[in-house]
Amino acid sequence: MEKHTDTCSRKKPWKCGDCGKGYNSPSQLEIHRRSHTGERPFVCPECGKGFAQSDSLVVHRRLHTNEKPFSCSHCGKKFRSSSNLIEHQRVHTGEKPFTCSECGKGFTCSSHLTDHKRRHTGEKPFVCSLCGKGFTKSSHHLSHQRLHTTERPFICSVCEKGFTSSSQLLIHQRIHSKEKPFSCSVCGKCFTCSTNLTAHSRVHNENRPYKCSDCEKSFKTGRDLMYHQRIHTGEKPFTCTECGKGFARTSALRKHQKIHQ
């Protein structure tokens, strides 16, 4: 026990010159420094996405192969990484070890807590270089940028439809599998994604918490409010690469682009 204590208390000799954080080995320090430099030396041969660590690339490539080697012992659901399995198992145990110091809300993983804290601070560190829109998550930022480029690297193996993010592909694939894992506690109706369940739940209490500051019209979801506000601002952030015409919604852009095909 004494040896273990000594190991834990030992100072980490490899220090980052940018932020001063310490590490136990130069390899760990090198991986950390990529968070400052933005270096992504491990590149996916399928879609060209880069990663700071080789392990992250291994997990990412399973998106293309649909390999899910980690299974939940409770429900049999499969996952691409052991960390995703651990997070999922907390759904069964109810464990939420990461707690917000501002409001006390708990989360199953630290990244969700980090994203949540930005709601309190208003921080949106990931900014689109094309339209200036800010995001609290890097994944949302990356997915948004593909709306400008019309890039769809995540392809459904059943119908070959493309998507800007892996989460969109996952939700889409439930159309083919008929899986609806999110159920309403009031009426039992099931949904393919949690956002649809949240919007549906407001049907029971007629709650429309998102109010427009210009006309006081109310909406059930923040996304519906965002789309509505573009009527007042005239914002059209989604631009056709063929003719330059702008649109307020991605669905309108996709419909328009069929004219050029």
Secondary structure by P-SEA (a helix, b strand, c coil): caaaaaaaaccccccccccccccccaaaaaaaaaaaaccccccccccccccccaaaaaaaaccccccccccccccccccccaaaaaaaaaaaaccccccccccccccccaaaaaaaaaaaaccccccccccccccccaaaaaaaaaaaaccccccccccccccccaaaaaaaaccccccccccccccccccccaaaaaaaaacccccccccccccccccccaaaaaaaaccccccccccccccccccccaaaaaaaacccc
